[in-house]
Structure formats: C-alpha cells, structure tokens
C-alpha cells in the first residue's frame, strides 16, 4: 500500500467527489424509492461513468500512483456501479492490468469480475454478488462452489460464510405486507 502523493490529485478529488455523490444518491433512493430519487441516482451513475471513461481514455486505469489509494478505491466504486455493461467490461480489463502492475487491489478485481459475470448471465467466481428476491437475500450462482473460499482467499477476501453474514446485516429488506 502506497502512501506517496498521487501524481494527479485533481483526478483523485474528482473521483472521490463522484463516489460521494453516488453514495448519497443511493442512500436517498434506498430510503425514498421514488421517481425523483431514482433519477438522481441514475444521474450520479451516469456522471461517474462518463468521468471514469474520460480518465481511463486519457490515463488508463486510475491506480494508486495516479490517484492515490482513495482515488483508486473511488475509481473501482464508480466502475462497479456503472450502468454501462460495455464500459464495465472495459474497466474490468483495465483493472486486471492494474492489479498485475500493483496499482489496484485483487479485492476490487474480484467484485468487478463477479458483477460483470452476473450481468452476462454467468456464475460468479468469488461470491460477492447478491440479490434480494422472494426468498430474501441470496448470492447469485457461484461456479465451482467447493473451491469458493480458496478463490476468495487468493483475492484477499474473507471466507464466504463471514461475508454472507456481513451482507445480510447491511442489506435492508423492504417490509413485508401481512
């Protein structure tokens, strides 16, 4: 983990601001779930995607050197929550290269890998993607579930059972009607 000053702190600040705006819009949308809050969330996602597309087109993946640790985290967040499947796939390729170069975390790569695979109708590899359905919170299908914790450990993730408990504590289910 690098503590050096990023080469482009202005990019880090922009990415962090977009991440904050997305998180705020998401919290409001989760709470209110009305047309206005959903539109604000969509705007935040679109703005984050557009900015990250521009940054990656000019500089490549905004890793630790370019954007610092916090900026690199924000870049991953924006890619993870992008509503543009083609861009998410491109971001995944760039993130893979950044991980190999020591510029990004394997943890982020695991999450984005699962997001892209689930979006494409494929089983996830690392057990990071969940959905809320009629049976409550469920992880999407996992390829080779017997090797899941081994793959998770390789990516710096906690065992699946621990992560599952964390997810269930943090995802708020809508109230049921009796």
N, C-alpha and C positions, 0 to 999 in steps of 0.2 A: 504494500500500500504506500503510495507516494504522498508526501506532504509538501512537495515542491509546488510553487506557484504555477498555475496553468499558463500556457503560452497565450491563450486567448480568454482572459477572464470575462470579457464582454459577452462571449458566447455562453460561458457558464452561467452568467447572470440572466441572460435571456432564456435559456433552457429552464433554469430554476424558477423564473417567474411564470413561465408557461405551465410548468408542473404544478406550481401552487394554484394557479387559476383553474387548472383541470381538477385538482383535488377539491377545491372549494365548490366548483360547479357540480361535481359528482356528489358531494355531501348534500347539497341542496336538492339535487334531483332525487337522491335516495330518500330524502325526508319528505319532499313535497310531491314528487312524481306527477307533475302537471306539465302541460304543453310548454309553458314558458321556461321552466327549469330544465326540461329535456332539451329544448332548443339551445339554452345556454351551455349545456354540457356538449352538445354536438358542435357548437361554435368553438369551444375550448379544444376539443379533439381535433377539429379541422385546422385550427390555428397552430396547434402543436405539431401536427403532421406536416403542414406547409413549411414551417420554420425548420423542422428537422430535415426535411427533404432538401431545403436550400443548403443547410450546413453540411450535410453529407455529400451533396453535389460538389461543393467547393473544397471541403477539407477531408472527406471520408468520415468514418465513424468518429464522433467526438469523445475520444477516450480520455484517460487520466492526464496525459501530457497536455492535450489541447484544452480540456475543460475542467481539469481537476477531478477529484473523486466525486464531489457533489454534482458537478456538471455532467459527468459520465452517468451517474445514477439517474439524473433527470432525463438524459437522452434515452436511456433504456425505458423509463416510465412512459415517455411520450410514444415511443415505438410500440410498447406493449399495449397501449390504449388507443392506438391509431385505428381508424375505421376504414383504412385503405389496405385491402389484402395484398395488392401488388407491392405496395411500399413496405408492408410488414415483411414480406419475403425478401425484399432487397435489404432491409435493415438487418434481417437475420444473417444474411451472407456477410454483411459488413461487420456485424457483431462477432461472428465466428472468427473472422480475420483479426479483429481487435483482441479477442481472448487469446489467440495464438501469439500475438505480439505483446501480451502482458498489459494491454491498455484497458481491458474490461474484465468483469468477473464471470466465472463459469456459472454462478448462480443466475445472473441475468440471462445468460445464454440458455439455461435450462427452461426458464419461464417463457422466453420468447419462442423457443423451439416448440414447446407444448402449445402455445397459443396458435402458432401457425399450423401445426399438425391438426389440432382440433378444428380449426376453421376450414381446413381442407378435407374434413371427414376422416382423418386418420387417427389411430390411437396415439395418445400422448406417451412420451418416453419417461418423464420424470414425476408424474403425478402432481403437477402444480395447478391444473385447471379443473375447476368445479363449476357446477351449475345448480340453480335452485329449480326444482321441479315438483311434481305432485307428491313425490316421496321425500321431500325435503332437500337437503344439501347432498349432492352426490358428485364424486370425482368422475370425470369423463373416463372412458375406457382407456386402459393402460396396456401397452404392448409388453409381452413377457413379464407379467406381474410378479413372477417368482424371483426376478432379478431387479425389481424396482429399487429396493433400498441400496443395493450395490451401485446402481447407476446414480442414485441421489447422492450417495457419499462421494462419488467421483466428481460431482458438480458442487460440492461444498454445502449440500442440503442436509437437513436433519432427516431422521427416519420418517417414513410416510405416516405412521401412526401419530407421531408427535405433531406433524404438520396438519394432519386431518383435525386434530383437536383444536389447534390454533385457528384454522379456517372456520370451524363451527362456532368458536367463540366470537369471531369478528363479523361473520355474515349475519345480517339481520333478516330473519324471515318475515314476510308480511303476515299480519294477523289472520288467523283462520276465522271463517264465519261459521257459527254454530247453527 
